């Protein structure tokens, strides 16, 4: 029985061909994906997104089918081409981020606050997922 060489990309025979294959992939260089934290409080789901330097007027936040979507744009005021950059890591442009929320929420009651570069969104949990306390009635004799 002969051994068959395993190749992770069976249609590509060499690294040169792999490099050529990746050259034609579309790359969006003027966008970024902001990091976010999602956690629960007693009655709310809270989402915190650091968006320093972004005008809150250019943010769009929506909730549909328990999916939170945040869109925005970060514009660079002036582009100087004569700089001799050693590193250029700061991203400018538009962004889009969607995240499925961990529990059912009431999107109509959501509130968003932008303070010191952090967008905080509080979304009330739907009534059916909130814990309920039931009082026990006793009959005293």
C-alpha positions in Angstrom: 0.0 0.0 0.0 1.4 3.4 -1.0 1.4 6.4 1.2 -0.6 9.4 0.0 0.9 12.8 0.8 -1.5 14.9 2.7 -1.9 18.5 1.5 -4.2 21.0 3.3 -5.0 22.7 -0.1 -5.3 19.9 -2.6 -5.8 22.1 -5.6 -2.6 24.1 -4.8 0.7 22.4 -5.5 3.1 25.0 -4.3 3.4 28.0 -2.1 3.8 30.2 -5.2 0.3 29.1 -6.4 -1.1 29.7 -2.9 0.4 33.2 -2.8 -1.2 33.9 -6.2 -4.5 32.6 -4.9 -4.5 35.0 -2.0 -3.5 38.0 -4.1 -6.9 38.2 -5.6 -8.9 38.1 -2.4 -10.7 41.4 -1.6 -9.2 43.2 1.3 -11.0 46.0 3.1 -8.2 48.2 4.4 -10.3 51.2 5.6 -12.3 49.2 8.1 -11.9 47.8 11.6 -13.8 45.6 14.0 -14.1 47.1 17.5 -13.8 44.8 20.5 -16.7 44.6 22.9 -17.7 43.2 26.3 -21.1 41.7 26.9 -22.3 40.8 30.4 -25.5 40.4 32.3 -26.9 42.3 35.3 -30.0 41.3 37.2 -32.5 42.9 34.8 -30.2 44.0 31.8 -27.8 42.8 29.2 -24.9 45.3 29.0 -22.6 45.8 26.1 -19.5 48.0 26.4 -17.6 49.1 23.3 -14.4 51.3 23.4 -14.8 53.7 20.5 -12.3 56.5 21.4 -12.1 59.3 18.9 -15.4 58.4 17.2 -18.1 61.0 17.0 -21.2 59.5 18.8 -23.4 61.3 16.2 -22.0 59.0 13.5 -22.9 55.8 15.4 -25.9 53.7 14.6 -27.1 51.1 17.1 -30.0 48.7 16.4 -31.4 45.5 17.8 -33.3 43.0 15.7 -34.2 39.4 16.6 -31.9 39.5 19.7 -28.9 40.6 17.5 -27.2 43.9 18.4 -25.7 45.8 15.5 -23.3 48.7 15.9 -22.3 50.7 12.8 -20.1 53.8 12.6 -17.4 55.7 11.0 -14.1 57.1 12.1 -12.8 59.8 9.8 -9.2 61.0 9.6 -9.2 64.7 9.4 -6.1 65.0 7.2 -4.0 62.5 5.3 -0.4 63.4 4.9 1.4 61.3 2.3 4.9 62.7 2.8 5.3 61.1 6.2 7.8 58.3 6.4 5.9 55.8 8.6 7.7 53.1 10.5 4.4 51.6 11.5 0.8 52.5 10.6 -1.6 50.6 12.8 -4.3 53.2 13.5 -7.4 52.3 11.5 -9.7 54.8 9.9 -12.9 54.3 8.1 -16.2 52.6 8.7 -17.0 49.6 10.9 -19.8 47.2 11.5 -20.2 44.8 14.3 -23.1 42.4 15.1 -23.4 40.2 18.1 -26.1 37.7 19.1 -27.3 38.5 22.6 -27.1 35.7 25.2 -30.8 36.0 26.2 -34.1 37.4 25.0 -34.2 41.2 25.4 -36.7 44.0 25.1 -35.0 46.1 22.4 -37.6 49.0 22.7 -36.3 49.7 26.2 -32.6 49.9 25.3 -30.5 52.9 26.3 -27.1 53.9 24.9 -24.6 56.2 26.6 -21.3 57.5 25.2 -18.8 58.6 27.9 -15.1 59.1 27.7 -14.8 57.1 24.5 -16.8 54.1 25.7 -20.2 53.3 24.3 -22.4 51.5 26.9 -25.7 49.9 25.9 -28.1 48.6 28.5 -30.8 46.4 27.1 -33.6 45.2 29.5 -34.2 41.4 29.6 -37.5 40.2 28.3 -40.1 39.5 31.0 -40.2 35.8 30.3 -36.5 35.4 31.2 -36.4 37.5 34.4 -36.4 35.4 37.6 -39.7 35.6 39.4 -40.2 35.4 43.1 -43.4 33.7 44.2 -44.8 34.4 47.6 -46.2 31.4 49.4 -49.6 31.9 51.0 -50.2 30.1 54.2 -53.4 29.4 56.0 -53.0 29.9 59.7 -55.3 28.0 62.0 
